[in-house]
Amino acid sequence: MPTHAYRITVPESDEDLATALLWEAGTAGIQVSTAPGGLTTLLAYFDHDVSFEALTSRIPAATIAPVPVPDVDWVARFRESFRAFRAGRFLIAPPWDDTRSEGPRLVVDPGRAFGTGTHESTRLCLRALESLADRRSLGRVIDVGTGTGILAIAALHLGASRAIATDLDPEALTSARTHAELNDAHLLLLQGDGPAPLRPGRADVVLANITAPLLTAHADGIAALRAPSGAIVLSGLLDTDLDDVRSAYDACGSAEVLEDGEWVALVYGGTP
């Protein structure tokens, strides 16, 4: 349960950047509302002390003020509002929703881990996986910073022969294990920092839906995971981060750029 709450006001044009930085800081949830004068207010909840240095350095116009934390079961509230929806060819649905549809179904139990399919970066990764699966065998897939495990599970639905998922956060691994059971999927789960627990050169597809600073910091390790004819899918970055991240992966060759609003994904080695 969150123990800290902050009201962050930013220019409307900086809403996506502020949201990304708050997720990177470990927020447990964000409520967004408009404010007068072309501003946006984000009410962000945390279960730990947090530094806003990265946010204020990137968005100097931001104002931040602590506010009382209401006595609310946040997970229960989110679950009440979570309904089945489509992301590409997938139907993403909670366990209690029996909506029927053609195509693969991903069962998601909303909780704290990032990656329920609602965010643009997750949808971009699903789109990239579908495109890759249409052109080639996905083979062995590694998902770095797996969160809920949904992307690795989606890869298995699309024909991957094996899926390995890593995360530094034990709570994320618990969530990924739960989702593997809900989706009757076999995931190999490893705890570690980025690509650290994995042997290089073994993945036919490498997924990394994290944040731009982490993508850049782990560039060499993530790139090294790819087999010689493999593909890399990078997401979790805004279009303003594109040049920096692409520069960090120069050695991987040219990349296909996918866009969803202000969010982008990079796909390297997408052809057979």
N, C-alpha and C positions, 0 to 999 in steps of 0.2 A: 504494500500500500504506500502511495506517495507520502512523503513527510515534509516536502518543500514545494512551494508553488511561487511562480514569478509571472508578472505581467510584463511582456516585452512588446514595445510599440516600435514599428519600423515603417519606412516608406512602403507603399503598396508594391512598388517594383522590386523590393527586396524580400518579399514574403517567402519565395521558394528557397532563397539562400539562407534566410534565418531558420526555416524549417529544417533544412539539411544540417546546419550547424548545431541545432538543438538535438537532433537525433544523434549526431556524432558525440555530443556531450552526455548522452545516455538518458534522455528524457523518457519518462514512462508514458507520456501522452501529451498531446497538444490540442487545445481548442482555439479555433481561428475565428475572428470576427472583424468586420470593417469598423474604421474609426473616422471621424470627420477630418477633412483636410488632406485626403489622399493617403491616409495611414491605415495600417493593419495592426491589430492587436493579437498577440499569441499568448495564451495562458498555458504555460508549460509546467508540468509536474515532474518532480524528481524524488527518488528514494535515497538520495545521497547529497552531500554538499557539492556544489558545482561552481566552476569558474567560467565566467562569460568573456574571458580575454579574447578568445578567437572570434566571438561574435562581434564584440565592440571594435576590434581591429579591422574586421571586414566591412562592418556597417556602422560607421562613426555616428550616424544620426539616430541609432537605436537608444531607447530609454528602457531601463529595467528597474522594476520595483517588486519586492517580495509582497505576497498576499497570503491571507490565511488559507489553509487547506481544508476544503469541505469534507465532512465525514461521509464519503461515498465509496461504494464498491465499484471501482473503475472498470475492472474486468467484466463484472456483471452488466454494467451499463453499456459497454461496448458490445457485448454479446447480444444484448437485447436489440441493438440496431443493425447487427450484421446479417445481411441477406445474401443469397446466392447471386452471383453475377458472372458474366463471361469475361475472359481475358484471352484473346486469340481464340483458338479452338477449344480451350479448356472451360469447363464450368467449375467455378470455385464456390464451394458451399460449406457451411458449418455442419457438424454431425446431425443436428436436429432438423435440418432442412432437407426434405425429400423431393425437391424439384428434380424433374427428370428431363434429360436433354441428350441429344446425340453428341458423340465425341467423348474424349476423356474427362473424367471428373477428379478434381482435387479436393479432398476433404480437409478443411482448415478449422482448427479450434482456436478462436481468437484469444490471445493472451499477451504477454509482454514482449516476446521476441519479435524482431522486425522481419517482415516478409509474409504478409497474409495475402498478397496479390493485389491489394488496393493501391499500392504506391506505383507511380510511373516507372521507377527503376526496376521493380519486379516485373511489371508488364513488358518492359523492353527486353528483359532477359528471356521471358517466355517466348516473345516474338522471335528473338534470335535463335533460340533452341528449335522452334518449329521450322524456321528457314533452314537451319543446318540439317535437321532430320530429313527434310525433303530432298536434300542434295547428297547426303552421305550417311553412312552409319555413324551414330554417336559414339559407339564403342565404350571406352572407359572414361568416365566423367569424374572430375574433381570439382567440388564446390567449396571455395575458400570463403570463410565467414558466412556459414550457411544460415544462421538465424533459425527460422522454423523448419528448414530442410525442404521447403516446398519446391525450390528449383531443382534440387537433386532428384526429388520424387518425380517431378515433371519429366526430367530426362529419362528416367526409367520407363515412364508411360510412353515416351516417344521412341523407345527401342534401345536405350543404352544397355550395354551388357553388364555394367557394374557402375556403382555410384559411391564415391567416398566424399564425406562431408566433414569439414573442420570448423571449429569455432573456439575462441578463447574463453567464452562465457559459459559456465556450466549450466546456467538456466536455459540458454539457447540450445545446448545439446539435449537437455531434458525435453524441450519443446520439439526438437527434431525427432527424437526417439518416439514421442507420442504421435507425431504426424506420420512417421513410418508405419506404426501399428495401425493407425486409422485408415491408411491407404494401402495396407497389405504390401508394403514395399520393403525391400531389403537394403538398408543403408549401412555402410561401415562408417561409424562416427569416431572422430579423433579430436581430442582437445589439444589446442596449441595456437601459437601466435601466427596467423596468416599461413603461409606455405611451409612453415618450419617443420611440422611433423611428417612431411611427405618426401618421397624419393623423387628426384628430378627425371624428366624425360619419359614419363609413363602414361600421361593423360592424352587421350584423343580429343577431349574437350575440357578446357579449364574455365570455370565460372567464378567470377569475383564481383559480387554486388555488394560493395562496401561503401567507402567514401573516397573522395578524390585524394585527400592527404594519405590515406592508407594505401590506395592503389599506387600512388607515387612511391611511398616508402618501401613497399614490398614488390616493386616492379621487377627487379632481377629475379627474386624467388618465384613469383607467379609465372613469369615468362619461362623460367627453367623447367617448370612442371610439364610443359607441352612436349609431346612426342614430335618427331621431325615433321610429320604431315598433319599435326593436330591443329585445333582452333582454340582461340581465347576469346571469351566474352567478358567485357568489363562494363560495369554499370554502377550507379550510385553517384554520378557526377552531373553537375549542371553544365549548360553550354559555355558558361564563363570559365569552367575548369578544363575545357576540352584541349586547348593547346598545351597546357602543362602536363596533362596525363598522356597525351599522344607523344609528347617529347620524351617522356620517361620510357616509352615502349618503342622508340625508334628502331631498335634492333629487330623488332618483330615484323617489320615491313609495313606495307600500307594497310589501312583499316577501313572497313565499311562503317559509316556513322548512321545510327538509328536515332530518331528523335521522337519524343512525346512531350509536347509543350516545351518547357525550358530544360527538361532532363534529356540526357543523351546516353547512348551505349556505343561501345566500340567493339567491332568483331574483326579479329585477325585470323587469317587462314581459313576463310569460309568455304573455299572451293576444294573439291576432292583432290 
